[in-house]
Amino acid sequence: GGLGTVWGAVVGGFAVEFLDEGLRDFIPVIVPGASGEVQLIGFGVILTLVMIFLPGGLHQAFRVVTGLRAPRSGSIPSAPASEEGIDPDQGKISTNLTSQGPPESVGEGALLVREGRPAPGTTLLEVKALTKRYGGVVAVDSVNFDVAAGEIMALIGPNGAGKTTCFNMISGVTAPSDGSVVLSGERIDGRKPHVFARHRATRTFQNLQVFGSTTVLGNVMVGRHLRSRVGLLRGMLGFAARTEERAIVAAAREVIDLVGLAEDTDRPAADLPFGRQRLMEVARALATEPDLLLLDEPMAGLSGSERRELAGLLRRLRAGGMAIVLVEHDVEAVLALADRVAVLDDGVLIALGRPDEIRTDPAVLAAYLGVEDDDPEAAAAVRDLAAEDAEGAR
């Protein structure tokens, strides 16, 4: 009938039944005395041919015959400048998505401004004594930090430091052994990921989580559906669903343009290079209109220009009042981007402060470079080297 369409499934169900009955009458005509297995073979051949040559089913055939196509990104009319949303109830992505104003500008240069978003400086996330034990192994040990609206917080540390485990506990993927996670004033630790998302928070993953069977647009629409309001019954009837689906498509295309994937909008997601799949995941997360965005190694696999563009995008999201928590192994990129940095080592929070403070912190240098805290001469030498590298980078 057609993958992803309700009426395709309904029509397909009748078509399969008619095909089954038709084969019972037709096969004996062309193969006298044939029945049973021969009929099943014919049925299987037809279904196989449909899957190979018409993977979208009867719905695809209908669209091809009638010439229907999803509107291209350039054909979607822009919303009036005065509008703040596709739908008053959903809250639209800002029409300033393509603005190139300065990153710190909260006016024209701000992106994804949502009515009702907490004011900058408002604490959105509070992590207190967060702990995760696996038997006798303590992966995360009493970690404390908070994140405010309009702030980029970086979470860094060597491999195996517990960064992704922290993300998993915050987002509900993993239940903590101890401690608490408070999001927008409500305690959510130990609850499921949909509760995290319901509080306008979302995340990306260290290992790509991509729907390879659909396009870039389809992947981003999955995120946008979180803000849809049409239920199962109205969706089956199709009337209100069509209007909302058009709004979802328009919003998804805007976010795709925002992250620089406009030319890949209708391309199968599985065909994208690794780095662009990363950007697609960021777009899918942004489509939910989050107030809190958790990014797990978003720059992994990106080219130099893509990394710079993503850094600029994150600054503009911050200017719009979004809170961002970033896990990234490129320490220099993090120190140039973040407002505050938290450093984990063996599951323990060893430092928390501004980038300039973290850059010369002896405990951080020891964690990354193997210098012991009680060796002041070695620590001083490493700090000098780090300062020289930083000056050269500037």
C-alpha positions in Angstrom: 0.0 0.0 0.0 2.7 2.5 0.9 5.1 2.9 3.8 4.3 5.9 5.9 0.8 6.6 4.7 -2.4 5.5 6.5 -4.6 5.3 3.4 -1.8 3.4 1.6 -2.0 0.7 4.3 -5.8 0.6 4.0 -5.8 0.3 0.2 -2.9 -2.1 0.4 -4.9 -4.4 2.7 -7.8 -4.7 0.2 -5.3 -5.0 -2.7 -3.6 -8.0 -1.1 -6.9 -9.7 -0.4 -8.1 -9.2 -4.0 -4.7 -10.3 -5.3 -4.9 -13.5 -3.2 -8.4 -14.3 -4.5 -7.5 -13.3 -8.0 -4.5 -15.7 -8.1 -6.7 -18.6 -7.0 -8.8 -18.1 -10.1 -6.0 -17.0 -12.5 -3.2 -19.5 -11.8 -5.3 -22.6 -12.7 -6.2 -20.9 -16.0 -2.6 -20.5 -17.1 -1.2 -23.6 -15.3 -3.9 -26.3 -15.6 -4.3 -28.2 -12.4 -2.1 -25.9 -10.4 -3.0 -25.0 -6.9 -1.5 -24.5 -3.4 2.2 -23.9 -3.7 2.0 -22.6 -7.2 -0.4 -20.0 -6.1 1.9 -19.0 -3.2 4.8 -18.7 -5.6 2.9 -16.4 -7.8 1.9 -14.3 -4.8 5.5 -14.1 -3.7 6.8 -13.1 -7.1 4.3 -10.2 -7.3 5.2 -8.9 -3.9 8.9 -9.2 -4.6 8.5 -7.2 -7.8 6.6 -4.5 -6.0 9.3 -4.2 -3.3 12.0 -3.9 -5.9 10.4 -1.7 -8.5 7.7 0.1 -6.4 9.0 0.3 -2.8 6.6 3.1 -2.0 3.7 0.8 -2.9 0.4 1.9 -4.5 0.8 5.3 -2.9 4.0 5.9 -4.8 2.4 4.7 -8.1 -0.5 7.1 -7.5 1.9 10.0 -6.9 3.9 9.2 -10.0 0.8 8.9 -12.2 -0.7 12.2 -10.9 2.6 14.0 -10.9 2.3 14.9 -7.2 5.6 15.7 -5.5 6.5 17.1 -2.1 7.3 20.8 -2.5 11.0 21.6 -2.8 12.6 23.7 -0.2 12.7 26.7 -2.5 9.0 26.5 -3.2 7.7 26.9 0.3 6.4 30.5 0.8 7.9 32.3 3.7 5.7 33.2 6.6 4.8 36.9 7.0 7.5 38.7 9.0 5.0 39.4 11.8 4.3 35.7 12.4 6.0 33.8 15.2 4.7 30.4 14.2 3.4 27.9 11.8 0.6 27.3 14.2 -0.2 29.4 17.2 -0.4 26.3 19.3 2.8 24.8 18.2 5.1 27.9 18.3 7.0 28.3 15.0 10.6 28.4 14.4 11.7 32.0 14.1 11.4 33.5 10.6 14.9 34.9 11.2 16.5 31.5 10.6 18.7 32.7 7.8 19.8 35.9 9.5 23.5 36.4 9.7 23.6 39.0 12.5 26.3 38.9 15.0 26.3 35.8 17.3 25.7 37.8 20.4 22.8 39.7 19.0 19.5 38.7 20.7 17.4 40.6 18.1 17.6 40.0 14.4 20.6 37.6 14.8 18.9 35.3 17.3 17.6 31.9 16.0 14.8 29.6 17.1 13.3 32.3 19.4 10.3 30.7 21.0 7.6 32.7 22.8 7.5 31.7 26.5 11.2 30.5 26.6 12.7 31.1 30.0 14.7 34.3 30.3 18.5 34.2 29.9 20.1 33.3 33.2 17.2 31.2 34.4 18.4 27.8 35.7 17.0 25.1 33.4 19.0 22.1 34.5 20.3 21.2 38.0 22.4 18.1 38.5 23.1 17.2 42.1 25.3 14.4 43.4 24.6 12.4 40.2 26.1 8.9 40.6 26.1 5.7 38.5 27.5 2.4 39.7 27.8 -0.8 37.7 28.5 -3.4 40.4 31.7 -2.3 42.0 32.6 0.1 39.2 31.7 3.8 39.8 31.2 5.3 36.3 30.0 8.7 37.6 30.7 9.8 41.2 28.6 12.6 42.8 28.7 15.1 39.9 27.2 18.5 40.5 26.5 21.3 38.0 23.7 23.5 36.6 22.9 25.0 33.2 21.1 28.3 32.6 19.1 29.6 29.6 21.3 31.4 27.1 24.5 29.5 28.2 26.8 27.0 26.5 28.2 24.5 29.0 30.9 22.2 27.8 31.4 18.8 29.5 34.9 17.5 28.7 37.3 14.8 29.9 39.5 12.0 28.7 38.0 8.8 27.1 36.0 6.9 29.7 35.6 9.9 32.0 31.8 9.4 32.2 30.6 12.2 30.0 28.1 10.1 27.9 26.9 8.3 31.0 26.0 11.7 32.5 24.1 12.5 29.3 22.3 9.2 29.5 21.2 9.8 33.1 20.1 13.3 32.4 18.0 12.4 29.4 16.4 9.3 30.9 18.2 6.6 28.9 19.9 5.3 32.1 18.6 5.5 35.6 21.1 7.0 38.1 22.2 5.0 41.2 22.0 8.1 43.3 21.6 11.9 43.0 19.0 14.0 41.2 18.3 15.7 37.9 15.9 18.7 38.0 14.7 20.1 34.7 12.6 23.3 34.5 11.9 22.9 38.2 10.7 19.3 38.1 12.7 16.3 39.2 13.1 13.8 36.3 15.9 11.4 37.3 15.0 7.8 36.8 12.1 8.7 34.4 11.8 7.8 30.7 13.3 9.9 27.8 9.8 11.1 26.7 9.6 12.9 30.0 12.9 14.7 29.3 11.5 15.6 25.8 8.2 16.8 27.2 10.1 19.4 29.2 11.5 20.9 26.0 14.8 19.2 26.2 16.5 17.0 23.6 19.8 15.4 22.7 22.0 13.9 20.0 24.0 10.7 20.4 27.7 9.8 20.3 26.8 6.9 18.0 24.6 8.0 15.2 20.9 7.2 15.5 19.6 7.7 11.9 16.5 6.4 10.2 18.3 5.1 7.1 15.1 4.1 5.4 13.9 7.6 4.8 15.2 11.0 3.6 16.9 13.8 5.5 13.5 15.5 5.5 11.9 12.4 6.9 14.4 12.2 9.8 13.9 15.9 10.7 10.1 15.5 10.5 10.3 12.8 13.1 11.6 15.3 15.6 9.1 18.0 14.6 6.2 15.5 15.1 6.8 15.9 18.9 5.1 19.3 18.6 2.1 18.0 16.6 -1.3 17.9 18.1 -3.4 15.8 15.8 -4.2 12.5 17.5 -4.6 9.0 16.1 -8.3 9.3 15.1 -8.0 12.7 13.4 -4.8 11.4 11.8 -6.6 8.4 10.3 -9.4 10.6 8.9 -6.7 12.8 7.4 -8.4 16.2 7.4 -6.7 18.1 10.1 -3.6 15.9 9.7 -2.9 17.2 6.2 -2.8 20.8 7.3 -0.5 20.0 10.2 1.7 17.8 8.1 2.3 20.6 5.7 3.3 22.8 8.7 5.6 20.1 9.9 7.2 19.8 6.4 7.7 23.5 6.2 9.3 23.7 9.7 11.5 20.7 9.0 12.8 22.3 5.8 13.6 25.5 7.6 15.7 23.7 10.2 17.4 21.7 7.4 18.3 25.0 5.7 19.5 26.3 9.0 22.2 23.6 9.4 23.3 23.8 5.8 21.8 20.6 4.4 19.3 22.2 2.0 20.8 20.5 -1.0 20.4 17.1 0.8 16.8 17.6 1.8 15.3 14.8 -0.3 18.4 12.6 -0.3 18.2 9.2 1.6 19.7 9.7 5.0 21.8 6.5 4.7 23.6 8.0 1.6 25.0 11.0 3.5 28.6 11.1 4.7 29.2 10.6 8.4 29.7 14.3 9.1 26.5 15.4 7.4 24.5 12.7 9.2 25.8 14.4 12.3 24.4 17.7 11.1 21.1 16.0 10.3 20.9 14.7 13.9 21.4 18.3 15.1 18.6 19.5 12.8 16.3 16.7 14.1 17.0 17.8 17.6 16.4 21.5 16.8 13.1 20.6 15.1 11.6 19.9 18.6 12.1 23.6 19.6 14.1 22.7 22.7 15.0 25.1 25.5 17.8 22.7 26.5 19.9 21.0 23.9 22.4 18.2 24.7 25.0 17.5 22.0 27.2 14.5 22.3 30.3 15.0 20.1 28.5 17.0 17.4 31.7 18.0 15.6 33.0 14.5 15.1 33.4 13.8 11.4 32.8 17.4 10.3 35.1 19.3 7.9 36.8 22.5 9.0 34.2 24.7 7.4 31.3 22.6 8.8 32.8 22.9 12.3 33.0 26.7 12.0 29.4 26.9 10.7 28.2 24.7 13.5 30.0 26.8 16.1 28.4 29.9 14.7 25.0 28.3 14.8 25.4 27.3 18.4 26.3 30.9 19.3 23.2 32.1 17.6 21.1 29.5 19.4 22.6 30.7 22.7 21.7 34.3 21.7 18.1 33.1 21.2 18.0 32.0 24.9 18.7 28.3 24.4 20.7 26.4 26.9 23.3 24.0 25.4 25.4 21.3 27.0 28.2 20.1 24.8 30.4 17.0 25.0 33.3 17.3 22.6 36.9 16.0 22.4 38.2 19.0 20.5 39.2 20.9 23.6 40.4 24.0 21.8 37.1 24.3 20.0 35.2 23.9 23.3 37.3 26.5 25.1 36.6 29.0 22.3 32.9 28.3 22.3 31.7 27.6 25.8 30.7 30.0 28.6 31.6 27.5 31.3 33.4 24.2 31.2 33.0 21.1 33.5 35.8 18.6 33.4 35.3 14.9 34.3 38.1 12.4 35.1 37.3 8.8 36.1 33.7 9.9 36.7 34.7 12.7 39.1 34.1 16.4 38.5 37.6 17.8 38.9 37.0 21.3 37.6 34.2 23.7 36.8 34.7 27.3 35.6 35.3 29.7 32.8 37.5 28.5 29.8 40.4 30.6 30.8 40.4 29.1 34.3 40.1 25.5 32.9 42.9 26.0 30.5 45.5 26.4 33.3 43.9 24.3 36.0 46.6 21.8 37.2 44.1 19.0 37.8 42.8 19.3 34.2 46.4 19.3 32.8 47.1 16.2 34.9 44.0 14.5 33.6 44.8 15.2 29.9 48.6 15.2 29.9 49.5 12.8 32.8 51.2 15.5 35.0 50.8 14.8 38.7 49.1 17.5 40.8 52.0 17.2 43.4 54.7 18.0 40.8 54.6 21.8 40.7 57.5 22.2 38.3 56.0 19.9 35.7 52.6 21.4 36.1 54.0 24.9 35.7 55.9 23.8 32.5 52.7 22.3 31.1 50.8 25.4 31.9 53.3 27.5 30.1 53.1 25.3 27.0 49.3 25.5 27.1 49.5 29.3 27.3 51.8 29.4 24.3 49.5 27.1 22.3 46.5 29.3 23.2 48.4 32.5 22.2 49.3 30.9 18.9 45.7 29.8 18.3 44.5 33.3 18.9 
